[in-house]
C-alpha cells in the first residue's frame, strides 16, 4: 500500500514549516548535513496515479524551497525524486519562479495536480495579474495558471495556460487554490474562494472538476456552496495509489494566535461536498487520515500551542488547550488525546507547530505526528513514540529539528518522516526558512538520507 504524504507542493499549504521554539530534547545528536555534490536528471516515467509523482515513474517525489527565495517570494525550488532506494537528492530538477507564470513577485502560491489525467502532475500557480477596481479600491486579480506536466516534469519556461473560471469569479479571480478529488471520480479537482467585493463577508466556494482540457477548461464547475470569506481551506489528501476516494474539506477560521473554530464539509463519491458543514472543536492544527484503521477517513483537530499574547485576548477554553480530538469517518463519538506536556520554561506564544499524518509501520492505520518543543511525538492509537534529532550546532534550545511531513519515497508501504532545521532565531522561533532536511527510517533513529538545501543550486540573480 502506498502511504500518504502531508505536503504535496510547497505552496504555503504544503511545504510550510511548522512553527515553534523550545528545549533541546534528548534525541540523538546528528551532524549538519551537506548538499549532494552531483545533480542527475530523473528517468522518464510512463505515468502514474500519484499526484506527487512528478515524473510519473511510480515513486513519490519531493518539492523543496531553496533558501533565500522560495515561493511565494520569488527564487528557486527543487524537485527531488524518489526511487526504489528512497529519496535521492542528487537526482533533481531545479525551477526558478521565472519559469512559472508571472514575475517572481506576482506568484502567490504553487500546488501540483494532474488536471488533464495523463499521469503526469501539473504545476498550478496562482498569480496576481491585472489591476482591477474593488469597491473603490485598487486591487489585483488573482488567478490560477497551469504548467503542464510530462515524463520529465513541467517544462521550465513553457507557455502557461490560464484556468477558465466561471463568470462569477472571472473579474477578481480566486484565492487559496487547493487540490482535491471532491466527487471521488479519480480525476483531480481544484477548489478556491471566489474573491468578492471588500464589503462582503461571504464568498462562493468555486469547485472546478477535472479532467481539464489543455485549454484550461474544467469538466464542470460548482459555485453552490457559500463560505465565510476569511478562513483557511484544508483538504484531505488524494490517495497516491490512484484508488478513487472523495476528499473532504475543512474551513479553519481566521486566527490571531488563539485556537480558532473549524467547519468540516464532508465529501461523498458521486455527489461532492456536502451543502451543510459540521462544526468541530477549536484548534489550529489539523490532519486527515484513517486513525482507527477502519478504512474510513477521519479528521484530527487540536491545539498547535499558539496563543494570542495580547492581554485578555486569548479565549481558548481549557478543553482545547493541550489536546487533540479525532472525529471518526463512521460518525461515531470523537476520541480525545492529551498532547505531550510542555517542558518547563519551553513554552512560547507561537507554539511548537502542527500535525502530520503518517503510517511509518505500514499497518494501514495512520498516526498523528505532533510537533513538540523537543522534536515530535507520533500518536498511534494508545502508542506514543518520540521522534527527535538534535543538531550539533547553535544554541541548545534551537538544536532540535521539526516535523514537516511524511511520505513513502521508496514505495515499500511504509512512510518516511520528514524533518527540517535551520540555524538562527527566525527558524528557532517561527520555524521559517528551513535549510537542512532529514528523511527518517520511520520512527527509528536511522535516517534514509539527509541533505542541505543550501548548495542544491546557486542563488537566483
HELIX and SHEET records of a PDB file:
HELIX    1   1 UNK A   12  UNK A   15  1                                   4    
HELIX    2   2 UNK A   97  UNK A   99  5                                   3    
HELIX    3   3 UNK A  104  UNK A  106  5                                   3    
HELIX    4   4 UNK A  167  UNK A  170  1                                   4    
HELIX    5   5 UNK A  396  UNK A  398  5                                   3    
HELIX    6   6 UNK A  425  UNK A  430  1                                   6    
SHEET    1   A 2 UNK A  28  UNK A  30  0                                        
SHEET    2   A 2 UNK A 389  UNK A 391  1                                        
SHEET    1   B 3 UNK A  62  UNK A  65  0                                        
SHEET    2   B 3 UNK A  76  UNK A  81 -1                                        
SHEET    3   B 3 UNK A  88  UNK A  96 -1                                        
SHEET    1   C 4 UNK A 107  UNK A 113  0                                        
SHEET    2   C 4 UNK A 122  UNK A 134 -1                                        
SHEET    3   C 4 UNK A 137  UNK A 147 -1                                        
SHEET    4   C 4 UNK A 161  UNK A 162 -1                                        
SHEET    1   D 4 UNK A 174  UNK A 180  0                                        
SHEET    2   D 4 UNK A 189  UNK A 194 -1                                        
SHEET    3   D 4 UNK A 202  UNK A 209 -1                                        
SHEET    4   D 4 UNK A 220  UNK A 228 -1                                        
SHEET    1   E 4 UNK A 231  UNK A 235  0                                        
SHEET    2   E 4 UNK A 249  UNK A 253 -1                                        
SHEET    3   E 4 UNK A 262  UNK A 265 -1                                        
SHEET    4   E 4 UNK A 278  UNK A 280 -1                                        
SHEET    1   F 2 UNK A 267  UNK A 268  0                                        
SHEET    2   F 2 UNK A 272  UNK A 273 -1                                        
SHEET    1   G 4 UNK A 285  UNK A 289  0                                        
SHEET    2   G 4 UNK A 298  UNK A 302 -1                                        
SHEET    3   G 4 UNK A 323  UNK A 327 -1                                        
SHEET    4   G 4 UNK A 335  UNK A 338 -1                                        
SHEET    1   H 4 UNK A 355  UNK A 358  0                                        
SHEET    2   H 4 UNK A 367  UNK A 372 -1                                        
SHEET    3   H 4 UNK A 375  UNK A 380 -1                                        
SHEET    4   H 4 UNK A 383  UNK A 387 -1                                        
SHEET    1   I 4 UNK A 402  UNK A 407  0                                        
SHEET    2   I 4 UNK A 416  UNK A 421 -1                                        
SHEET    3   I 4 UNK A 436  UNK A 440 -1                                        
SHEET    4   I 4 UNK A 447  UNK A 452 -1                                        
END                                                                             
